[in-house]
Amino acid sequence: MQILNRLVDYDQRIFLWCAAFSHTKNLHTAARIISRTGDGYLQVFLPLLIWAYIGASAFTFVNVLVLAFTIERSLYWVLKNSLKRRRPPAAIPRFKALITVSDEFSFPSGHTSGAFLLAILVSSYIPILAIPLFIWVACVGLSRVMLGVHFPADIIAGMVLGGSIALLFL
């Protein structure tokens, strides 16, 4: 139990260090914009764009994405609502997040999980998109910490969840 307490303490320290940077106006604005890109619109828009651009040969790819996201969203919801890790504003006295979130719990990060799943599957299908997609995933995860709604461990867990499911479909 002492190891877990140390990990939680370390996670909170890293979180507070990262969140401190977001209080500058430009970084706060950038973090909000980047975070919004992980809201799920890209997870719908990008596969449809690929399907429209490539045509019928992308049909199987889009079906794989839909199935992968169905599994990822289901596991994400079960984990988040079973583990019930409190978000930083609820866990750290006097801390206030820079945005309002739609749910109560933080572990794992759904934004990061969905983004990582998309990045892996799309980059396996269209390798030239790998670098921009993985930069985007890193920025989405970091933005969630900077906005004060996730701890770094939530981001790592989201990457593991999304990545694991993506690898099952490769």
N, C-alpha and C positions, 0 to 999 in steps of 0.2 A: 504494500500500500504506500510505503514511503517513496518508492520509485514513481508511482503514478502521481503522487502529490508534487514531486520534483518536476515531472514533465508538465503538469498543469501550470506550475509556477513559471517555468521557463517559457511555456507557450504564452502566458499572459505578459511576461516581460517583453518578448519579441513583438507581441501585438501592440503594446503601449508605445514601443519605439517606432513601429511603422505608422501607427495612427497619429503620432505627433507630427509627422510630415504633411499630413493631409489638411492641416489647418491653414496652409497658405492658400490663397484664393485660386491661383492657377491649378495647383495640384488637386484641390477639392473639386473644381469644375471638371478637370480631366478624369478624375476617378469616377465621378457621377456618370459621365458620358460613356466611359469604357464599361462600367458596371451594367449600364442599360443594354449594351450590345450582347450581354450574356443572359438577357431575360427570356430567351427562347426564340425570338424572331429569326435570328440567323440560322438556328437549327431547323427551321421550316423553310426559310427562303433559299439558303444555299443548296440543299438537295433539289429543290424545285428548279432552280437556275441550272444546275448540272443536268437535270433530266431534260429541260428545255433545250439546252445547248448541245448535248451529246445525242439525245434522242432515245429511241427504244432500247438501245444497249445499256442504258443507265437504269432501266426498270428494276432489274434485280438488285442493283446497288441501293436504290431508294427503298425497296422493300426491306433490305437488310437493315438500313438505318431506322426505319419505322419499328421493326421488331426490337432492335437494340435499345432504342429510346424507350420503348414500352417496358422493357425489363429494367432499364436503368432508373426510370422514374418510379417504378413500383418499389424497387429495393431502396432507393433514396428516401421515399416516403416512410417505409417501414423502419429504416434505421433512424431517421430523424425523430420520428414519433415514439420510438422505443427507447432510444438512448437519452433523449430529452436534455441535451446539454444546453444550458442557458447561454443566450447571446451575451456579448461583452457588456452592454449597458445593464443587464440584469445580474451579471456576475462580478462586476467591478464597481464598487461604490463611487458615486459622483462622476461616472463616465457617461457621456452622452454621444450616441451615434450621430453621424451627419445626415443619415437618411432614415426613413421609416420603412420597416420591412413588413411583409405580409403574414409572416408566421413567427412563432415564439422561439423555436429552437434553431441551433446553428450547426450541428454536426450530423452529416457532412455538408459541405457547401454544394448546393444544387447547381448554382451558376457554374462552378468549376467542374463539377462532374459532367454536366451536359456539354460544356465547351470542350473538355478533354476527349470525351467520346466522339464528338463531331470531328475534332482535329485529327484524331487517329484514323478514323474510318475514311474521311475525305482524303487525307494525305496518302492513304494506302491506294486509293483509287486514282487520285491525281497528285502524284508526288511533287510536282512543282509548287503546290500550295502548302507544303509541309512547313516551311520556315515562317511564312506569314501567319499561318494558323497557330503554331505553337507560341509565337510571340504574343498573339492575341490571347491565348489561354493564360499565359503568365500574367499579362496585364489585367485580365478579368479577375483572376485570383487575388492579385495584389490590391486591386481596387476595392474588393470586398473587405479586406483587412483595413485599408486606409480609411474607408467610410465608417469603420467601427461596427460592422455587423457580423464579422467572422474572426475567429482566432486562426493563426497560421495552421494549426493541426486540422482545422475544419477544411482548409484548402487542400492540404496533403491528402486527407481522407477522400475528398471529392475527386482528386486526381486518381487515386487508387481505384475508387469505385468506377468512374467513367472509363479509365484505362483498362481495367480488368474485363469489363463487359465488352469493350471494343475488341480486345484481343481474342475473346471467345468467338467473334464473328470473322476474324481474319483467316 
